[in-house]
Amino acid sequence: MRLHDCTWMQVERYLQHDDRIVLPLGSTEQHAYLSVGTDAILAERVSLEAAEPLGVLVAPALPYGLAPYFAAFPGSPSLRTTTYLALVGDLLESLHGQGFRRFLLVNGHGGNVPVEGLAAEWMSANEDAQVVVHHWWRAPKVWAAVQSIDPDAAHANWLESFEWTRLDGADPPAESKPMVDLDALRAAGPARVREMLGDGSYGGRYRRSAADEEAVWRAGVEEVRAVLSGSWA
């Protein structure tokens, strides 16, 4: 249930019987031949599909995250870590003040991992609430499905290529791309990162079959739903 599809009165009524809310976390950054909004698109969509049968509210995806390494790619803005953590913390604090107590942060971007520390710190100061951080694309069942299909799954390759992240007229090469040296990439500055990546993909196949996509996506939705409907402290 989209928060944006509700009036404030409906949200107030919702809080009379449920205190859960999902906050999708994304980024706006280069994804080779995919949308620069890929991380936010996927985080929000997997959250909505997972939450729909449970009737849980899903907030709009946070479209900006931590991606300073992609600074040399136009259309890839990044927040400072302090800004990002303050922003997510402010959202938790504000929603907590309105009655929400169980927060699921569905993250779609690897650079946003520092939010885990924020969640632990925030909960220590708000013992009546719980924050769960779920990195949907690398969660156990999803990653098992991915590895069973193709171990070369990475940024801007087939792992993130779905009907809802592909763009008309932005067709990737049919052949696979050699995988980048991840250790060297992590040690590189933005200009060198762009030089190493070229089109932006980390390597591997750009697309796989619809059946492979469905297997990964189904695992992602089911895993988010399991977290939402599971045991909360």
Buried (B, 14 or more C-beta within 10 A) or exposed (E): BBBEEBEEEEBEEBBEEBBBBBBBBBBBBBBBBBBBBBBBBBBBBBBBBBBBEEEBBBBEBBBBBBBBBBBBBEEBBBBEBEEBBEBBBEBBEEBBEEBBBBBBBBBBBBBBEBBBEBBEEBBEEBEEBBBBBBBBBEBEBBBEBBEEBBEBBBBBBBBBBBEEBBEEEEEBEEEBBEBBEEEEBEEBEBEBBBEEBEBBBBBBBBBBEEEBBEBBBBBBBBBBBEBBBEEBE
